[in-house]
Amino acid sequence: VGQNCLHFDKHVLERTYGIQANFIDDTMFATWECYPDFPKSLSFLSSIHTDNPYWKGDLKLARQNKIPWWKEYEYNGRDCIITLQIAFVTIPEIKEMGDSSYKHYRFNIRAAKAYNYMATHGAKINQELLQNRIAELETHAEAQQEQLDNEVGRHLNVRSPKQMKYFLYEENKLPKKTKLVKTETGEKEERLTSDHLTILYLAREHPHIGALTIAGNLRRTLKRISSLKSVNWDDKGFAHWNFNVVGTETGRSSGYKPIDGKGVQPQNVDRRDRDLFQAPEGYYWCKADLEGADSVTVGACLEVIGEPRLHEDIREGIKPAQTLALAMMYGDEAMQWSASHIKTYAKELKSTNKGARYYLIAKRVNHGAAYMLQGKGMHTNIFKDSDGDIYISPDECENLKSLLFKRYNYKAYHDTIQSIMLSSATLSAASGQTRIFFGRKDNATLREMLAYLPQAHTAYVTNQAIVDLYETPKNRDEQGHLIIKPIN
C-alpha cells in the first residue's frame, strides 16, 4: 500500500533498481475516486483523516542541519505510518459508495500498471535527425532575428520579458495583455505577459506594426528550438515519459517529464517533430483515436431527454463539427441538409486547406457550445490551438454557436444538467465513478458538470483499450512479451 506508489515508487524501483513492485492499493487513487477535485497530497489527506501534527517540513530542516539528522529517517517512518492510517479510512469509504465505484478504483490500479509499462519503455530518439532539425530551425531563427532588427532599427531580444514589455506597452503604447499565473502559495494572479501568443494576438489587432508578426513568429521558432534542446535520453538512446492516471478531475491522464529528466513531457511534443521518435526494428507506429468521443455522450444524453438529432447524426457517421464547417463553406442551409448530403460533401473538409481551416474552427465552437463557453472563450481557444494562425472574433464565434443550435439542441442538455446541479449536484459515469460537485451552484460549477460525463467516458474507453492491449493473452507471444506495444 502506498501514496502515489503506482506511479512514483513503482517507477523509481523499476527504472533504478530493476525491482518489479506489486502495489495493490494507493491512497492517492482512492481519494481521487471519491473526491476528484480535492488536493491529493499526503499532508492534505493527513489533515482531514488523522490528528497527526504537520511533519512535512522536517525533511528539509534535517538536511539543513536545523534539527537532528536522524529526523530525516523519522520523517520517512511517519510517511509510511500515516499512509497506512489513511488507507484504513479511504479504502472503506470507496466501498461505502458502492460496488461500481470500488470496481472503477481497481480498474484504475490496473490501468496504472499499463501506463507504467509505457513510461518505462519509452521510444528511441533519432539523435542525428534531432540535431539537424535544431540546426535548420536555428538558421531560420537567425534570418527572422535579422528581419526583426531591421524593422525595429535595433537589436530586440524577444526572449527578454523586460525588453518585450517595454517594446509592446511603453514604446508602442499597445493595450496591456495579462494571463493567470500560479504563485508559490498556489494562488492565481493576473500578470502582464509578452509570450509568443500575446505578440501574435497583438499583431492581428495592430497589423500596421509589422515588427509584431515577425517577433511573434521568431518567438514561436525559438520556443520550438528550446523544446527540442530539452529532449533527453538514457544511455541506450531512449527517451521516456511519466503519466498520472488520476492527474485530472475528469479522469483523463496527464503526462510529465520523468523524474530523472531522461525524456520529454509527452503532451508538449510538436506534431512536426514526432518523426524524431523511432519505432523498434521490425515494428511500426500506429495511432488509434476515438471518433467524436465527447459528442457521443452528449448525443446520448440529449436522446434520453427527447432530442435525438445529434445521436442520429453520429450513428450515421456525421460529426456536429462537420455539419457546422459545411455551413461555413456553403451557407446556413447546410445545417438542414440530410445525412447523406452532409456525408457527400464532408470529404472537402480534409481535401482542401479552406475546409481544414473551417473544420478546426467548427470543432472548437462545437466543443465550447456543448460546455456553455462564450464567444470570447472560443475565440481564445481557436487562436491558441492554431498556435496563432487563426483569428476569429468573439462575435463570429457567437454567430457560429447560434447556427449550430439550429440543428442540435445543446440548450436542453444544459438545462437538464443545471436541474441536477440545483438538486443533488451528483453525476454517475459509465465507468462506475460517482462524482459529487462541491462548488457553488453557479455557471462555473455548471460548466464542470457539463464537461464531466463526456470527458470521463472518453478517458474510460481510452484506458480500457490500453488495459486490454496490456492484459489480454492474445497480445502476448510465447515468451509473454507484448506483440502490439502501447507506448504513449
C-alpha positions as CSV (number, residue, x, y, z in Angstrom):
1,V,0.0,0.0,0.0
2,G,1.3,3.5,-0.8
3,Q,0.6,7.1,-1.6
4,N,1.2,7.7,-5.3
5,C,3.1,4.4,-5.3
6,L,1.5,3.2,-8.5
7,H,3.3,5.9,-10.4
8,F,6.3,7.3,-8.4
9,D,7.5,4.4,-6.2
10,K,6.9,1.7,-8.8
11,H,8.7,3.8,-11.5
12,V,11.7,4.5,-9.3
13,L,12.0,0.9,-8.1
14,E,11.8,-0.5,-11.7
15,R,13.9,2.1,-13.5
16,T,16.6,2.5,-10.9
17,Y,16.8,-0.9,-9.2
18,G,15.1,-3.3,-11.6
19,I,12.5,-4.3,-8.8
20,Q,9.1,-5.2,-10.1
21,A,6.8,-4.0,-7.2
22,N,3.2,-5.2,-7.0
23,F,1.3,-2.4,-5.2
24,I,-2.3,-3.3,-4.6
25,D,-3.7,-0.1,-3.1
26,D,-2.9,3.6,-3.5
27,T,-4.3,6.3,-1.2
28,M,-4.0,8.9,-3.9
29,F,-6.1,6.9,-6.3
30,A,-8.6,6.1,-3.5
31,T,-9.0,9.8,-2.6
32,W,-9.4,10.7,-6.3
33,E,-12.2,8.1,-6.7
34,C,-14.3,9.7,-4.0
35,Y,-13.3,13.3,-4.4
36,P,-11.5,14.1,-7.7
37,D,-11.5,17.8,-7.1
38,F,-9.7,17.6,-3.7
39,P,-6.0,18.0,-3.3
40,K,-4.3,14.6,-3.1
41,S,-1.1,15.3,-1.2
42,L,-0.3,13.2,1.8
43,S,-0.1,16.2,4.1
44,F,-3.6,17.3,3.0
45,L,-5.1,13.8,3.4
46,S,-3.5,13.6,6.9
47,S,-5.1,16.9,7.9
48,I,-8.6,15.7,7.1
49,H,-8.3,12.0,8.1
50,T,-6.0,12.0,11.1
51,D,-5.0,14.0,14.2
52,N,-1.3,13.9,13.4
53,P,0.7,17.1,13.6
54,Y,2.3,18.5,10.4
55,W,5.6,16.8,9.7
56,K,6.3,17.6,6.0
57,G,8.8,20.3,6.8
58,D,11.1,18.0,8.8
59,L,13.0,16.6,5.7
60,K,14.3,20.0,4.6
61,L,15.1,21.1,8.1
62,A,17.1,17.8,8.8
63,R,19.1,18.2,5.6
64,Q,19.8,21.8,6.5
65,N,21.1,20.7,10.0
66,K,18.4,22.8,11.7
67,I,17.1,19.7,13.5
68,P,18.9,16.4,14.3
69,W,20.0,14.5,11.2
70,W,18.0,11.4,12.3
71,K,14.8,13.3,11.9
72,E,15.0,12.5,8.2
73,Y,14.5,8.8,9.0
74,E,11.7,9.6,11.4
75,Y,10.1,11.7,8.6
76,N,10.2,8.6,6.3
77,G,8.7,6.5,9.0
78,R,5.9,8.9,9.6
79,D,5.2,8.9,5.8
80,C,4.7,5.1,5.9
81,I,2.6,5.1,9.1
82,I,0.3,7.9,8.1
83,T,-0.2,6.4,4.6
84,L,-1.4,3.2,6.2
85,Q,-3.7,5.2,8.6
86,I,-5.2,7.0,5.6
87,A,-5.6,3.7,3.7
88,F,-7.7,2.3,6.6
89,V,-10.1,5.3,6.1
90,T,-10.2,5.9,2.3
91,I,-10.5,2.3,1.0
92,P,-13.6,1.5,3.1
93,E,-15.0,4.9,2.0
94,I,-14.9,3.8,-1.6
95,K,-16.7,0.6,-0.7
96,E,-19.4,2.5,1.1
97,M,-20.0,4.4,-2.2
98,G,-21.0,1.1,-3.9
99,D,-19.5,-1.8,-5.9
100,S,-19.3,0.2,-9.1
101,S,-17.0,2.8,-7.5
102,Y,-14.8,0.2,-6.0
103,K,-14.6,-1.7,-9.3
104,H,-13.6,1.6,-11.0
105,Y,-10.9,2.2,-8.4
106,R,-9.5,-1.4,-9.0
107,F,-9.7,-0.8,-12.8
108,N,-7.6,2.4,-12.4
109,I,-5.0,0.4,-10.5
110,R,-4.7,-2.0,-13.4
111,A,-4.6,1.0,-15.8
112,A,-1.7,2.5,-13.8
113,K,0.3,-0.7,-14.4
114,A,-0.2,-0.4,-18.2
115,Y,0.7,3.2,-18.1
116,N,3.9,2.4,-16.1
117,Y,4.8,0.0,-18.9
118,M,4.5,2.9,-21.3
119,A,6.6,5.2,-19.1
120,T,9.4,2.7,-18.6
121,H,9.5,1.6,-22.2
122,G,9.7,5.0,-24.0
123,A,11.0,5.3,-27.5
124,K,14.4,5.6,-29.2
125,I,15.4,9.1,-30.3
126,N,16.9,9.7,-33.8
127,Q,19.7,11.9,-32.5
128,E,21.1,12.8,-35.9
129,L,17.7,13.9,-37.1
130,L,17.2,15.9,-33.9
131,Q,20.5,17.8,-34.3
132,N,19.8,18.5,-38.0
133,R,16.3,19.8,-37.1
134,I,17.7,22.1,-34.4
135,A,20.4,23.4,-36.8
136,E,17.7,24.1,-39.5
137,L,15.5,26.0,-37.1
138,E,18.4,28.0,-35.7
139,T,19.3,29.1,-39.2
140,H,15.6,30.1,-39.7
141,A,15.6,32.0,-36.4
142,E,18.8,33.9,-37.3
143,A,17.1,35.1,-40.5
144,Q,13.9,36.1,-38.5
145,Q,16.1,38.0,-36.0
146,E,17.8,39.9,-38.7
147,Q,14.5,40.8,-40.3
148,L,13.1,42.0,-36.9
149,D,16.2,44.1,-36.1
150,N,15.9,45.8,-39.5
151,E,12.2,46.5,-38.9
152,V,12.8,47.9,-35.4
153,G,16.0,49.7,-36.1
154,R,17.9,48.0,-33.2
155,H,18.5,44.5,-31.8
156,L,15.4,43.3,-29.9
157,N,15.7,40.2,-27.8
158,V,12.2,38.6,-28.0
159,R,13.1,36.2,-25.1
160,S,13.7,39.1,-22.7
161,P,10.3,39.8,-20.9
162,K,11.7,43.2,-19.9
163,Q,12.6,44.3,-23.4
164,M,9.4,42.9,-25.0
165,K,7.1,44.5,-22.4
166,Y,8.9,47.8,-22.9
167,F,8.6,47.4,-26.7
168,L,4.9,46.5,-26.6
169,Y,3.4,48.5,-23.8
170,E,5.7,51.6,-23.4
171,E,7.2,52.2,-26.8
172,N,4.2,51.2,-28.9
173,K,1.5,52.0,-26.2
174,L,-0.4,48.8,-27.0
175,P,-3.2,47.6,-24.7
176,K,-1.8,45.6,-21.9
177,K,-2.4,41.8,-22.0
178,T,-2.3,39.7,-18.9
179,K,-2.6,36.0,-18.1
180,L,-3.3,34.0,-14.9
181,V,-0.2,32.7,-13.2
182,K,0.0,30.4,-10.2
183,T,2.1,31.9,-7.4
184,E,4.3,30.0,-4.9
185,T,1.5,29.9,-2.5
186,G,-0.8,28.2,-5.0
187,E,-2.9,31.3,-5.6
188,K,-3.6,32.6,-9.1
189,E,-3.0,36.2,-10.1
190,E,-3.1,38.3,-13.3
191,R,0.4,39.2,-14.6
192,L,1.5,41.3,-17.6
193,T,2.6,38.9,-20.4
194,S,4.6,39.1,-23.6
195,D,4.6,35.4,-24.7
196,H,4.5,34.5,-28.4
197,L,0.7,34.1,-28.5
198,T,0.3,37.5,-26.9
199,I,2.6,39.0,-29.5
200,L,0.8,37.3,-32.4
201,Y,-2.5,38.3,-30.9
202,L,-1.4,42.0,-30.8
203,A,-0.1,41.6,-34.4
204,R,-3.7,40.7,-35.5
205,E,-5.2,43.7,-33.7
206,H,-2.5,46.1,-35.0
207,P,-1.4,45.0,-38.5
208,H,0.3,48.4,-39.2
209,I,3.1,47.4,-36.8
210,G,5.0,44.9,-39.0
211,A,7.5,44.0,-36.3
212,L,4.8,42.3,-34.2
213,T,4.2,39.4,-36.6
214,I,8.0,38.9,-37.1
215,A,8.6,39.0,-33.3
216,G,5.8,36.5,-32.7
217,N,7.0,34.1,-35.3
218,L,10.6,34.4,-34.1
219,R,9.4,33.7,-30.5
220,R,7.5,30.7,-31.8
221,T,10.6,29.3,-33.6
222,L,12.8,29.8,-30.5
223,K,10.2,28.1,-28.3
224,R,10.3,25.0,-30.6
225,I,14.1,25.0,-30.6
226,S,14.1,25.2,-26.8
227,S,11.7,22.2,-26.6
228,L,13.9,20.2,-28.9
229,K,17.0,21.0,-26.9
230,S,15.3,19.9,-23.7
231,V,14.7,16.4,-25.2
232,N,16.9,14.0,-23.2
233,W,17.6,10.2,-23.4
234,D,19.2,7.4,-21.4
235,D,22.4,5.6,-22.2
236,K,20.5,3.3,-24.7
237,G,19.2,6.4,-26.6
238,F,15.7,6.0,-25.3
239,A,13.5,9.0,-24.2
240,H,10.9,8.3,-21.5
241,W,7.9,10.0,-20.0
242,N,5.6,9.6,-17.0
243,F,1.9,9.6,-16.6
244,N,-0.7,10.1,-13.9
245,V,-3.9,8.1,-14.5
246,V,-5.8,10.4,-12.0
247,G,-4.0,13.6,-12.9
248,T,-7.2,15.4,-13.9
249,E,-10.6,15.8,-12.3
250,T,-12.4,14.1,-15.3
251,G,-10.1,11.1,-15.4
252,R,-8.1,12.0,-18.4
253,S,-4.5,11.0,-17.7
254,S,-1.8,13.7,-17.5
255,G,1.8,13.5,-18.7
256,Y,5.0,14.8,-17.4
257,K,8.8,14.5,-17.9
258,P,10.3,11.6,-16.0
259,I,11.9,12.4,-12.6
260,D,15.4,11.5,-13.9
261,G,15.0,14.0,-16.7
262,K,15.8,11.4,-19.4
263,G,12.9,12.1,-21.7
264,V,10.2,14.6,-22.6
265,Q,6.8,15.9,-21.4
266,P,4.7,13.7,-23.7
267,Q,2.0,16.3,-24.4
268,N,4.4,19.0,-25.4
269,V,6.0,17.4,-28.5
270,D,5.2,19.5,-31.6
271,R,3.4,17.4,-34.2
272,R,6.1,18.3,-36.7
273,D,8.7,16.6,-34.5
274,R,7.1,13.3,-33.9
275,D,9.3,11.8,-36.6
276,L,12.2,12.1,-34.1
277,F,10.8,9.1,-32.2
278,Q,11.7,5.8,-33.8
279,A,9.8,2.5,-33.7
280,P,12.0,-0.5,-32.8
281,E,13.3,-2.6,-35.7
282,G,10.5,-4.7,-37.1
283,Y,7.8,-2.5,-35.6
284,Y,5.6,0.3,-37.0
285,W,4.0,3.2,-35.3
286,C,0.2,3.0,-35.2
287,K,-2.3,5.7,-34.0
288,A,-5.7,4.9,-32.5
289,D,-8.3,7.7,-31.8
290,L,-11.9,7.9,-30.9
291,E,-14.2,9.5,-33.4
292,G,-16.0,12.5,-31.9
293,A,-15.9,10.8,-28.5
294,D,-17.2,13.6,-26.3
295,S,-20.1,14.3,-28.7
296,V,-21.3,10.7,-28.4
297,T,-22.0,11.1,-24.7
298,V,-23.7,14.5,-25.2
299,G,-25.8,13.0,-28.1
300,A,-26.8,10.0,-25.9
301,C,-27.8,12.4,-23.1
302,L,-29.9,14.5,-25.5
303,E,-31.6,11.4,-26.9
304,V,-32.7,10.4,-23.4
305,I,-34.4,13.7,-22.9
306,G,-36.2,13.6,-26.3
307,E,-33.7,15.4,-28.6
308,P,-32.3,12.5,-30.8
309,R,-30.9,14.6,-33.7
310,L,-27.3,14.7,-32.6
311,H,-27.1,11.0,-31.8
312,E,-28.8,10.1,-35.1
313,D,-26.2,12.1,-37.0
314,I,-23.4,10.4,-35.0
315,R,-24.9,6.9,-35.8
316,E,-24.7,8.0,-39.5
317,G,-21.0,8.8,-39.1
318,I,-21.5,12.5,-39.1
319,K,-19.8,14.8,-36.5
320,P,-21.5,18.0,-35.5
321,A,-18.4,20.0,-36.3
322,Q,-18.6,18.6,-39.9
323,T,-22.1,20.0,-40.4
324,L,-21.1,23.4,-39.0
325,A,-18.0,23.6,-41.1
326,L,-20.0,22.8,-44.2
327,A,-22.5,25.6,-43.3
328,M,-19.4,27.9,-43.1
329,M,-18.5,26.9,-46.6
330,Y,-21.9,26.6,-48.3
331,G,-24.3,28.8,-46.2
332,D,-26.6,28.4,-43.3
333,E,-28.9,26.0,-45.2
334,A,-26.3,23.2,-44.8
335,M,-27.5,22.9,-41.2
336,Q,-30.7,21.4,-42.6
337,W,-29.1,19.0,-45.1
338,S,-29.8,15.3,-44.9
339,A,-27.2,12.9,-43.5
340,S,-26.4,11.6,-47.0
341,H,-25.9,15.1,-48.4
342,I,-23.5,16.0,-45.5
343,K,-21.5,12.8,-46.0
344,T,-21.1,13.6,-49.7
345,Y,-19.6,17.0,-49.1
346,A,-17.7,16.2,-45.8
347,K,-14.7,14.9,-47.8
348,E,-13.9,18.5,-48.7
349,L,-13.1,19.3,-45.1
350,K,-9.9,17.2,-45.4
351,S,-9.0,17.6,-49.0
352,T,-8.8,21.4,-49.1
353,N,-6.9,23.9,-46.9
354,K,-10.1,26.0,-46.6
355,G,-12.1,23.0,-45.5
356,A,-9.5,22.0,-42.9
357,R,-9.4,25.6,-41.5
358,Y,-13.2,25.7,-41.2
359,Y,-13.3,22.3,-39.6
360,L,-10.7,23.3,-36.9
361,I,-12.9,26.4,-36.1
362,A,-16.1,24.3,-36.1
363,K,-14.6,21.7,-33.8
364,R,-13.7,24.4,-31.2
365,V,-17.1,26.1,-31.5
366,N,-18.9,22.8,-31.1
367,H,-16.8,21.8,-28.1
368,G,-17.3,25.2,-26.5
369,A,-21.0,25.3,-27.2
370,A,-21.6,21.9,-25.6
371,Y,-20.0,23.2,-22.4
372,M,-21.6,26.7,-22.4
373,L,-18.4,28.6,-23.3
374,Q,-19.0,32.1,-24.5
375,G,-17.7,33.5,-27.8
376,K,-14.7,35.2,-26.2
377,G,-13.5,31.8,-24.7
378,M,-14.0,30.1,-28.1
379,H,-12.1,32.9,-29.9
380,T,-9.2,32.5,-27.4
381,N,-9.1,28.6,-27.7
382,I,-9.1,28.8,-31.5
383,F,-6.2,31.2,-31.5
384,K,-4.2,29.1,-29.1
385,D,-5.0,25.7,-30.7
386,S,-3.9,27.1,-34.1
387,D,-0.7,28.5,-32.5
388,G,-1.7,32.0,-33.5
389,D,-2.6,31.2,-37.1
390,I,-6.4,31.5,-37.0
391,Y,-8.0,34.7,-35.6
392,I,-11.8,34.6,-35.5
393,S,-13.6,37.3,-33.5
394,P,-15.8,36.5,-30.4
395,D,-18.9,37.8,-32.3
396,E,-18.2,35.4,-35.2
397,C,-17.9,32.6,-32.6
398,E,-21.3,33.6,-31.1
399,N,-22.9,33.6,-34.6
400,L,-21.5,30.1,-35.3
401,K,-22.8,28.8,-31.9
402,S,-26.3,30.1,-32.8
403,L,-26.1,28.4,-36.2
404,L,-25.0,25.1,-34.5
405,F,-28.0,25.3,-32.1
406,K,-30.4,25.3,-35.2
407,R,-29.6,21.6,-35.7
408,Y,-28.5,20.5,-32.2
409,N,-30.4,21.4,-29.1
410,Y,-27.5,21.7,-26.7
411,K,-29.6,24.0,-24.6
412,A,-31.7,21.1,-23.5
413,Y,-28.6,19.3,-22.2
414,H,-27.5,22.5,-20.4
415,D,-31.0,22.8,-18.7
416,T,-31.1,19.2,-17.6
417,I,-27.6,19.3,-16.0
418,Q,-28.5,22.6,-14.4
419,S,-31.5,21.0,-12.7
420,I,-29.3,18.1,-11.4
421,M,-26.8,20.7,-10.1
422,L,-29.6,22.5,-8.2
423,S,-30.8,19.3,-6.6
424,S,-28.2,16.6,-5.9
425,A,-25.1,18.0,-7.7
426,T,-24.1,14.4,-8.3
427,L,-23.4,12.5,-11.6
428,S,-22.6,8.9,-12.2
429,A,-20.4,7.9,-15.1
430,A,-20.5,4.7,-17.1
431,S,-17.1,3.9,-15.6
432,G,-18.7,3.4,-12.2
433,Q,-17.4,6.6,-10.6
434,T,-20.0,8.8,-8.9
435,R,-18.8,12.4,-8.5
436,I,-20.2,14.9,-6.1
437,F,-19.7,18.6,-7.1
438,F,-18.9,20.7,-4.1
439,G,-18.6,24.1,-5.7
440,R,-21.0,26.9,-5.6
441,K,-24.1,26.4,-7.7
442,D,-23.1,28.8,-10.4
443,N,-22.1,28.8,-14.0
444,A,-18.5,27.7,-13.2
445,T,-19.8,24.5,-11.5
446,L,-22.4,24.0,-14.2
447,R,-19.6,24.0,-16.9
448,E,-17.7,21.5,-14.8
449,M,-20.7,19.2,-14.7
450,L,-21.4,19.6,-18.4
451,A,-17.8,18.5,-19.2
452,Y,-17.6,15.7,-16.7
453,L,-19.6,12.8,-18.3
454,P,-18.3,13.3,-21.9
455,Q,-14.7,13.5,-20.7
456,A,-15.0,10.8,-18.1
457,H,-16.4,8.4,-20.7
458,T,-13.7,9.2,-23.3
459,A,-11.0,8.7,-20.6
460,Y,-12.5,5.4,-19.5
461,V,-12.8,4.0,-23.0
462,T,-9.3,5.0,-23.8
463,N,-7.9,3.4,-20.7
464,Q,-10.0,0.3,-21.3
465,A,-8.3,-0.1,-24.7
466,I,-4.8,0.4,-23.1
467,V,-5.6,-2.1,-20.4
468,D,-7.0,-4.7,-22.9
469,L,-3.8,-4.4,-25.0
470,Y,-1.6,-4.8,-21.9
471,E,-3.5,-7.7,-20.2
472,T,-5.1,-9.9,-23.0
473,P,-3.2,-13.2,-23.6
474,K,-3.9,-12.8,-27.3
475,N,-1.5,-9.8,-27.4
476,R,1.5,-11.9,-25.9
477,D,3.9,-14.1,-27.7
478,E,5.2,-17.5,-26.4
479,Q,7.7,-15.7,-24.1
480,G,5.0,-13.5,-22.7
481,H,6.2,-10.3,-24.5
482,L,3.7,-7.8,-25.9
483,I,3.1,-8.0,-29.6
484,I,1.3,-4.6,-30.0
485,K,3.1,-2.4,-27.5
486,P,1.2,0.6,-26.0
487,I,3.9,3.3,-25.9
488,N,2.2,6.7,-25.4
